[in-house]
Amino acid sequence: MSAPTPTPKPTPHTRSAYRAFRSIPTRWADNDMYGHVNNVVYYSWFDTAVNALLIERGALDIHGGQTIGFVVETQCNYFAPVAFPQTVEAGIRVAQAGRSSVRYEIALFAEGADTAAAQGHFVHVYVDRTTQRPVPLPEALQQVVDSLRA
């Protein structure tokens, strides 16, 4: 039996790899006992950055829209710590889009930094709010997705 092939070590991306940005202030409660933002907060920032962008661009109506997105996959690599009271800038791009799913890639930068402190992705599958079955991306969402393609 052969040894598994090692996964290549990820390297941090730079800002130029991303299509849109959002500023996110850290909170005192985000820090853990080690003096930096706890790892679980990064996933919240991914979710906040993408959904806020979709709402602002008219592609997602979380209260009344018939199409909603379910997160079905998520991942994050950490490169450098961030801590309160820093502001984080989330870079967003789309790596892949299918009929009913989108893979968003997000990098988190300390304010003004060019190299990511963390980066990762999550996949949304878009479903009918009532049936919770996958549906094709609505036109408004497709337009935003196209504008974010890497």
C-alpha positions as CSV (number, residue, x, y, z in Angstrom):
1,M,0.0,0.0,0.0
2,S,1.4,3.4,-1.0
3,A,1.4,6.5,1.2
4,P,-1.2,9.1,0.3
5,T,-0.1,12.0,-1.8
6,P,0.5,15.0,0.4
7,T,-1.7,18.0,-0.2
8,P,0.3,21.0,-1.3
9,K,0.5,23.7,1.3
10,P,-1.7,26.6,0.3
11,T,-0.2,30.0,-0.2
12,P,-2.0,33.3,0.7
13,H,-3.5,35.2,-2.2
14,T,-3.2,38.9,-2.8
15,R,-6.0,41.5,-3.3
16,S,-5.6,41.4,-7.1
17,A,-7.1,37.9,-7.2
18,Y,-10.5,39.2,-6.0
19,R,-13.4,41.1,-7.7
20,A,-15.2,42.8,-4.8
21,F,-14.5,43.9,-1.3
22,R,-16.3,44.5,2.0
23,S,-15.0,46.0,5.2
24,I,-15.9,44.1,8.4
25,P,-15.1,45.5,11.8
26,T,-13.9,43.1,14.4
27,R,-15.6,43.0,17.8
28,W,-14.1,42.6,21.2
29,A,-16.1,39.3,21.5
30,D,-14.4,37.9,18.4
31,N,-11.1,37.5,20.3
32,D,-10.3,34.3,22.1
33,M,-8.1,33.7,25.1
34,Y,-5.1,33.6,22.9
35,G,-5.6,37.3,21.9
36,H,-6.6,36.8,18.3
37,V,-9.9,36.3,16.5
38,N,-11.2,32.7,17.0
39,N,-11.3,30.5,14.0
40,V,-15.1,30.1,14.0
41,V,-15.5,33.8,13.4
42,Y,-13.9,33.6,10.0
43,Y,-16.8,31.5,8.7
44,S,-19.2,34.1,9.9
45,W,-17.3,36.7,8.0
46,F,-17.4,34.6,4.8
47,D,-21.2,34.3,5.1
48,T,-21.6,38.0,6.0
49,A,-19.4,39.2,3.1
50,V,-21.1,37.2,0.4
51,N,-24.7,37.6,1.6
52,A,-24.4,41.3,2.2
53,L,-23.0,41.8,-1.3
54,L,-25.8,39.7,-2.9
55,I,-28.5,41.7,-0.9
56,E,-26.9,45.1,-1.8
57,R,-26.8,44.1,-5.5
58,G,-30.4,43.0,-5.6
59,A,-29.6,39.3,-6.1
60,L,-30.9,38.0,-2.8
61,D,-34.1,38.8,-0.8
62,I,-33.6,36.9,2.5
63,H,-37.1,37.8,3.8
64,G,-39.4,37.4,0.8
65,G,-37.5,35.9,-2.1
66,Q,-38.6,32.5,-3.4
67,T,-34.9,31.5,-4.0
68,I,-32.6,31.0,-1.0
69,G,-29.0,29.7,-0.7
70,F,-28.0,26.8,1.5
71,V,-24.3,26.4,2.4
72,V,-23.3,22.8,1.6
73,E,-19.5,23.0,1.8
74,T,-17.0,25.3,3.5
75,Q,-13.3,25.5,4.1
76,C,-10.7,27.9,5.4
77,N,-6.9,28.2,5.5
78,Y,-5.3,30.5,8.1
79,F,-2.0,32.4,7.5
80,A,-1.8,35.3,10.0
81,P,-3.8,36.3,13.0
82,V,-6.1,39.3,13.2
83,A,-7.4,40.8,16.4
84,F,-9.8,43.4,17.8
85,P,-9.8,46.3,17.0
86,Q,-8.6,45.6,13.5
87,T,-10.9,46.0,10.5
88,V,-11.0,43.0,8.1
89,E,-11.5,43.5,4.4
90,A,-13.1,40.5,2.7
91,G,-12.2,39.9,-1.0
92,I,-14.9,37.9,-2.9
93,R,-14.8,36.1,-6.2
94,V,-16.7,33.2,-7.9
95,A,-14.6,30.2,-8.8
96,Q,-17.4,28.0,-10.3
97,A,-21.1,28.3,-11.0
98,G,-23.4,25.5,-12.0
99,R,-27.1,25.4,-12.8
100,S,-28.1,25.8,-9.1
101,S,-24.8,26.1,-7.2
102,V,-22.0,28.6,-6.8
103,R,-18.6,28.3,-5.2
104,Y,-17.6,31.6,-3.6
105,E,-14.0,32.1,-2.7
106,I,-13.2,34.7,0.0
107,A,-10.0,36.1,1.4
108,L,-9.7,38.1,4.6
109,F,-7.1,40.8,4.7
110,A,-6.1,43.0,7.6
111,E,-7.1,46.5,6.6
112,G,-4.6,47.8,4.1
113,A,-2.7,44.5,3.8
114,D,-2.1,43.1,0.3
115,T,-1.7,39.4,1.4
116,A,-4.5,37.4,2.9
117,A,-4.6,36.6,6.6
118,A,-7.0,33.7,5.7
119,Q,-8.8,32.4,2.7
120,G,-11.3,29.8,1.9
121,H,-14.6,29.0,0.2
122,F,-18.1,28.0,0.6
123,V,-20.6,26.5,-1.8
124,H,-24.2,27.7,-2.0
125,V,-26.9,25.5,-3.5
126,Y,-29.9,27.7,-4.4
127,V,-33.2,26.2,-3.6
128,D,-36.9,27.0,-3.7
129,R,-37.9,28.4,-0.3
130,T,-41.0,26.3,0.0
131,T,-39.9,23.0,-1.5
132,Q,-36.2,23.3,-0.6
133,R,-35.4,21.6,-3.9
134,P,-32.6,23.0,-6.1
135,V,-33.6,25.6,-8.7
136,P,-31.7,27.4,-11.5
137,L,-29.9,30.6,-10.5
138,P,-32.3,33.5,-11.0
139,E,-31.3,36.1,-13.6
140,A,-30.3,38.8,-11.1
141,L,-28.2,36.3,-9.2
142,Q,-26.6,35.0,-12.4
143,Q,-25.6,38.6,-13.3
144,V,-23.9,39.2,-10.0
145,V,-22.2,35.8,-10.2
146,D,-20.9,36.6,-13.6
147,S,-19.4,39.9,-12.4
148,L,-17.5,38.1,-9.6
149,R,-15.9,35.3,-11.8
150,A,-12.2,35.0,-11.1
